[in-house]
Amino acid sequence: MSTLGERIQAYIDKRAEIDEAADKLEVLKAEYKLQEEVLLRDYETDGIQSMNVSGKNVHLYRDLYVKLVGDIDEAHEALRAAGEGDLLKYGVNSTTLKARVKELDASETGIPEGLQPFIETTEAYKIRIRRA
């Protein structure tokens, strides 16, 4: 049976192991990204789309990033007019809502009565480590 101090030390050690692995992963990702940049130039220079190596097909992939620009209300109206209104969603940013609820919860007034039926909060306790 281990003591509480031993279990806490094991927890600290495991966190250090995770942090070390995360650091190593960041280095690997940076190296991988550099290799990708070199290969993109090679593929462009050689005019190829894909190549099979060691049983793997390494190919170009086109990713597309899209965002609305200009007046957002006009953009929404243009989407509706084009028959694309189903793309529009009304919602609340959960991170902003969480921050506001934390502020309200800490204040003397709390969450307004009219909002209480629509806001559910759940607490979770976790162990964290910081320098002593």
MODELLER restraints for C-alpha pairs under 7 A, 6 or more apart:
rsr = mdl.restraints
at = mdl.atoms
rsr.add(forms.Gaussian(group=physical.xy_distance, feature=features.Distance(at['CA:43:A'], at['CA:49:A']), mean=6.72, stdev=0.5))
rsr.add(forms.Gaussian(group=physical.xy_distance, feature=features.Distance(at['CA:49:A'], at['CA:59:A']), mean=5.67, stdev=0.5))
rsr.add(forms.Gaussian(group=physical.xy_distance, feature=features.Distance(at['CA:49:A'], at['CA:60:A']), mean=5.51, stdev=0.5))
rsr.add(forms.Gaussian(group=physical.xy_distance, feature=features.Distance(at['CA:50:A'], at['CA:57:A']), mean=6.62, stdev=0.5))
rsr.add(forms.Gaussian(group=physical.xy_distance, feature=features.Distance(at['CA:50:A'], at['CA:58:A']), mean=5.47, stdev=0.5))
rsr.add(forms.Gaussian(group=physical.xy_distance, feature=features.Distance(at['CA:50:A'], at['CA:59:A']), mean=3.91, stdev=0.5))
rsr.add(forms.Gaussian(group=physical.xy_distance, feature=features.Distance(at['CA:50:A'], at['CA:60:A']), mean=6.27, stdev=0.5))
rsr.add(forms.Gaussian(group=physical.xy_distance, feature=features.Distance(at['CA:51:A'], at['CA:57:A']), mean=5.68, stdev=0.5))
rsr.add(forms.Gaussian(group=physical.xy_distance, feature=features.Distance(at['CA:51:A'], at['CA:58:A']), mean=5.34, stdev=0.5))
rsr.add(forms.Gaussian(group=physical.xy_distance, feature=features.Distance(at['CA:51:A'], at['CA:59:A']), mean=6.35, stdev=0.5))
rsr.add(forms.Gaussian(group=physical.xy_distance, feature=features.Distance(at['CA:52:A'], at['CA:58:A']), mean=6.15, stdev=0.5))
rsr.add(forms.Gaussian(group=physical.xy_distance, feature=features.Distance(at['CA:68:A'], at['CA:75:A']), mean=6.87, stdev=0.5))
rsr.add(forms.Gaussian(group=physical.xy_distance, feature=features.Distance(at['CA:79:A'], at['CA:85:A']), mean=5.49, stdev=0.5))
rsr.add(forms.Gaussian(group=physical.xy_distance, feature=features.Distance(at['CA:101:A'], at['CA:111:A']), mean=6.85, stdev=0.5))
rsr.add(forms.Gaussian(group=physical.xy_distance, feature=features.Distance(at['CA:104:A'], at['CA:110:A']), mean=4.70, stdev=0.5))
rsr.add(forms.Gaussian(group=physical.xy_distance, feature=features.Distance(at['CA:104:A'], at['CA:111:A']), mean=5.44, stdev=0.5))
rsr.add(forms.Gaussian(group=physical.xy_distance, feature=features.Distance(at['CA:105:A'], at['CA:111:A']), mean=6.17, stdev=0.5))
